Amino acid sequence: MKLIDKLYERSKKNMAVCLGLDTKEAFLPEYISDMDISLGEKYFLFNKAIIDATKDIVACYKVQIACYEALGMDGLNAYQKTLKYIRENDGIVIADIKRGDISSTAAMYADGHFKGDFEADFITINTYMGSDAISPYFDYLKNGDKGLFVLVKTSNPNGHQIQDLETKEDKKVYEIMAEYVDKWGEDFVGECGYSAVGSVVGLTYPKEFLDVKKYMPKAFFLIPGYGAQGGTGKDIAEIFKDDICGVVNSSRGIISAHKGKVEDETFTTLTVKAVKDMQEDIGKWL
């Protein structure tokens, strides 16, 4: 089974929930915070407990590398151990690295994040530098066991400053990017009908999401913007009207659900509840 087919099946089974391990010190329960170990080691213990509790009820995990890079080598060690632990437990992991550079550098990023210490299943990339920024990754997609999520229409408040600009083709920049994603993904379509070249489109603007979706019918989506950023299950209903065609990320809404409530080893009971509440919120509209 190709990786994109595996992700599709898990998305259908687990209501498209992508759990974001965008770990921060403020999210740690007290019993971990009080341990006499490094902050990176605390991050990994926290992540491990969450993975153990949720591995059978989420479609995949997204790990934001910046949360770990900020701690230096200690944090990168926690990042590496987190990726490895997810994959050892048959989980699917998206490394949220948003790399974007010329082809020679992109080739090094591909090697760095599709094999070795930081190996992930999917990675996020920024291709606003053009095809040079994506073509080096294609060699890793040929066997069907790796995938990409390309930034198209992001959920941040000022993304419109560039992405919504009108072009001479009477299209917005993000619409042209969506057409490129569809073209780039043609050779990597799985049995499910979706390509291993997927797209990042935020839930912040659901009407625009439906517009951009028309340009890339084969794209599987990584959808930020749910929960703390304002997106709801009702917003997702139209996007998933014909089929579950993506995973919906929630990070702090899930991994900080215990704060102020449970600060000991049982904190994951509220993590699990947050996942199931999200599944219910999405499922009731489908």
C-alpha positions in Angstrom: 0.0 0.0 0.0 1.3 3.4 -0.9 1.7 5.9 1.9 -1.0 8.2 0.5 -3.4 5.3 0.5 -2.5 4.4 4.0 -3.1 8.0 5.1 -6.4 8.2 3.3 -7.6 5.0 5.0 -6.6 6.2 8.4 -8.3 9.6 7.7 -11.5 7.8 7.0 -11.2 5.6 10.1 -10.2 8.4 12.5 -12.3 11.3 11.1 -9.2 13.0 9.6 -7.7 14.1 12.9 -4.0 15.1 12.6 -2.5 15.7 16.1 0.0 18.4 16.2 3.0 17.9 18.5 3.9 21.5 18.5 5.2 21.1 22.0 6.1 24.0 24.3 7.2 24.2 27.8 3.9 25.8 28.9 2.1 22.7 27.8 3.9 20.3 30.0 2.1 18.9 33.0 3.7 19.6 36.4 4.9 16.1 37.0 7.1 16.3 33.9 8.1 20.0 34.4 9.4 19.0 37.9 11.7 16.3 36.6 15.4 16.9 37.0 16.2 16.3 33.3 16.7 18.6 30.3 13.8 20.4 28.6 14.3 18.4 25.4 14.0 15.2 27.4 10.8 16.5 29.0 9.4 17.3 25.6 10.0 13.7 24.4 8.4 12.2 27.6 5.4 14.4 27.0 5.2 13.5 23.3 5.6 9.8 24.1 2.8 9.8 26.6 0.5 11.4 24.1 1.5 9.1 21.2 0.9 6.0 23.4 -2.6 7.3 24.3 -3.7 8.4 20.8 -1.9 6.2 18.3 -5.1 4.2 17.5 -7.4 7.1 17.3 -5.7 9.7 15.1 -4.9 9.6 11.4 -1.4 11.0 11.7 0.9 13.4 13.7 2.4 16.7 12.7 5.6 17.8 14.3 6.6 21.4 14.0 10.4 21.5 13.9 10.7 25.1 15.1 9.4 24.1 18.6 12.5 21.8 18.8 15.1 23.9 17.0 14.5 26.6 19.5 16.1 24.4 22.1 19.3 23.7 20.1 20.7 20.2 20.1 18.7 19.2 23.1 15.5 20.0 21.2 16.6 18.4 18.0 17.3 15.2 19.9 13.8 15.3 21.2 12.5 16.0 17.6 14.5 13.0 16.3 13.3 10.7 19.0 9.7 11.8 18.5 9.7 11.1 14.8 11.3 7.7 15.3 8.9 6.7 18.1 5.8 7.6 15.9 7.1 5.6 13.0 8.2 2.6 15.2 4.5 2.5 16.4 3.2 2.4 12.8 2.1 6.0 12.9 2.3 8.4 10.1 4.3 11.6 10.7 4.3 14.9 8.9 7.4 16.9 9.6 6.4 20.5 9.4 9.6 22.1 8.1 8.3 24.4 5.3 11.6 24.3 3.4 11.9 26.2 0.2 15.1 26.8 -1.7 16.9 26.3 -5.0 17.2 22.7 -6.4 20.8 22.0 -5.1 19.7 23.0 -1.5 16.3 21.4 -1.8 18.1 18.1 -2.7 19.9 18.3 0.6 16.7 19.1 2.5 15.2 16.0 0.8 18.1 13.8 2.0 17.9 15.4 5.5 14.2 14.8 6.1 13.4 11.7 4.1 16.2 9.6 5.4 18.7 9.5 8.3 18.2 10.9 11.8 15.2 13.2 10.9 13.3 10.8 8.6 9.6 11.5 8.3 6.8 10.2 6.1 5.6 13.6 4.8 7.2 17.0 4.9 5.8 20.5 4.3 7.5 22.6 1.7 7.3 26.1 0.3 7.4 26.2 -3.5 6.9 29.9 -4.1 10.4 29.8 -5.7 9.0 27.7 -8.5 9.6 24.1 -9.6 13.2 24.2 -8.6 12.0 24.1 -5.0 10.1 20.8 -5.4 11.7 18.7 -8.2 14.5 17.3 -6.0 12.0 15.6 -3.8 10.4 13.6 -6.6 13.0 10.8 -6.4 11.8 10.0 -2.9 8.1 9.9 -4.0 8.6 7.3 -6.8 8.4 4.3 -4.5 5.2 5.5 -2.9 6.5 5.6 0.6 7.0 9.4 1.0 4.9 12.5 0.4 4.7 16.3 0.4 2.4 19.0 1.5 2.9 22.2 -0.5 1.9 25.6 0.8 -0.9 27.0 -1.3 -3.3 29.1 0.8 -2.2 29.5 4.4 -4.2 30.3 7.5 -2.1 33.1 8.9 -3.8 36.6 8.9 -1.4 38.2 6.5 -1.0 35.4 3.9 -3.3 37.4 1.6 -0.7 40.1 1.1 1.1 37.8 -1.4 -1.2 34.9 -2.0 -4.3 36.9 -3.0 -2.6 39.2 -5.5 -4.2 39.2 -8.9 -2.0 38.1 -11.8 -2.2 38.9 -15.5 -4.1 35.7 -16.1 -6.9 37.1 -13.9 -6.2 34.6 -11.3 -4.8 35.0 -7.8 -1.4 33.8 -6.9 -2.6 31.0 -4.8 -4.9 29.7 -7.6 -1.9 29.5 -9.9 0.1 27.7 -7.2 -2.8 25.2 -6.8 -2.6 24.5 -10.6 1.1 23.8 -10.3 0.5 21.4 -7.3 -2.1 19.5 -9.4 0.4 19.2 -12.3 3.4 18.2 -10.0 1.3 15.5 -8.4 0.2 13.8 -11.6 2.8 11.0 -11.5 2.2 10.1 -7.8 -1.5 9.3 -7.5 -2.5 6.4 -5.3 -5.3 3.9 -5.5 -7.4 6.3 -3.5 -7.3 8.8 -6.3 -5.2 11.3 -4.4 -1.6 12.3 -5.0 1.4 12.1 -2.7 1.9 15.7 -3.6 -0.6 17.3 -1.3 -1.4 20.8 -0.3 -1.5 23.0 2.8 -4.7 25.1 2.7 -6.0 26.7 5.8 -9.5 26.4 7.3 -9.5 30.1 8.1 -11.3 31.0 4.8 -13.6 28.0 4.1 -15.2 29.6 1.0 -11.8 30.2 -0.6 -10.8 26.7 0.3 -13.7 25.4 -1.9 -12.4 27.7 -4.7 -8.8 26.5 -4.5 -9.9 22.9 -4.3 -11.3 23.0 -7.8 -7.9 23.6 -9.2 -6.3 20.5 -7.7 -8.9 17.6 -7.6 -6.2 15.0 -6.9 -4.6 16.8 -4.0 -4.9 15.5 -0.4 -4.9 18.4 2.1 -3.2 19.2 5.3 -5.7 21.6 6.9 -4.5 24.0 9.6 -6.8 26.5 11.3 -9.1 24.2 13.3 -10.0 24.9 16.9 -7.8 27.6 18.5 -7.6 29.4 15.1 -11.4 29.4 14.7 -12.1 26.6 12.2 -15.0 24.2 13.1 -16.4 20.9 12.0 -19.1 22.7 10.1 -16.5 24.5 8.0 -15.0 21.2 7.1 -18.4 19.7 6.1 -18.4 21.3 2.6 -14.7 20.4 2.0 -15.4 16.8 2.8 -18.9 16.7 1.2 -17.9 14.3 -1.6 -15.0 12.5 0.2 -12.6 12.9 3.1 -9.8 14.5 1.1 -7.4 15.6 3.9 -6.3 15.7 7.5 -7.3 18.4 9.9 -4.6 19.6 12.3 -5.1 20.6 15.9 -2.1 21.2 18.1 -2.6 23.2 21.2 -6.3 22.5 21.3 -5.4 18.9 22.0 -2.0 18.8 23.7 -2.8 21.6 26.2 -6.3 20.3 27.0 -5.1 19.2 30.4 -3.8 22.5 31.6 -5.4 23.7 34.8 -7.3 20.5 35.1 -5.0 17.4 35.4 -1.2 17.8 36.0 -0.2 14.3 36.7 0.3 11.0 34.8 -3.4 10.9 34.0 -3.2 14.0 31.8 -3.6 12.0 28.6 -7.2 11.1 29.5 -8.0 14.7 28.6 -5.8 14.5 25.5 -7.9 11.5 24.3 -11.1 13.3 25.2 -10.0 16.3 23.1 -9.3 14.1 20.1 -12.7 12.4 20.4 -14.5 15.7 20.8 -12.8 16.8 17.6 -13.9 13.6 15.8 -17.4 14.2 17.0 -17.4 17.8 15.9 -16.2 16.8 12.4 -18.3 13.6 12.1 -21.7 15.2 13.0 -21.6 17.4 9.8 -20.6 14.6 7.4 
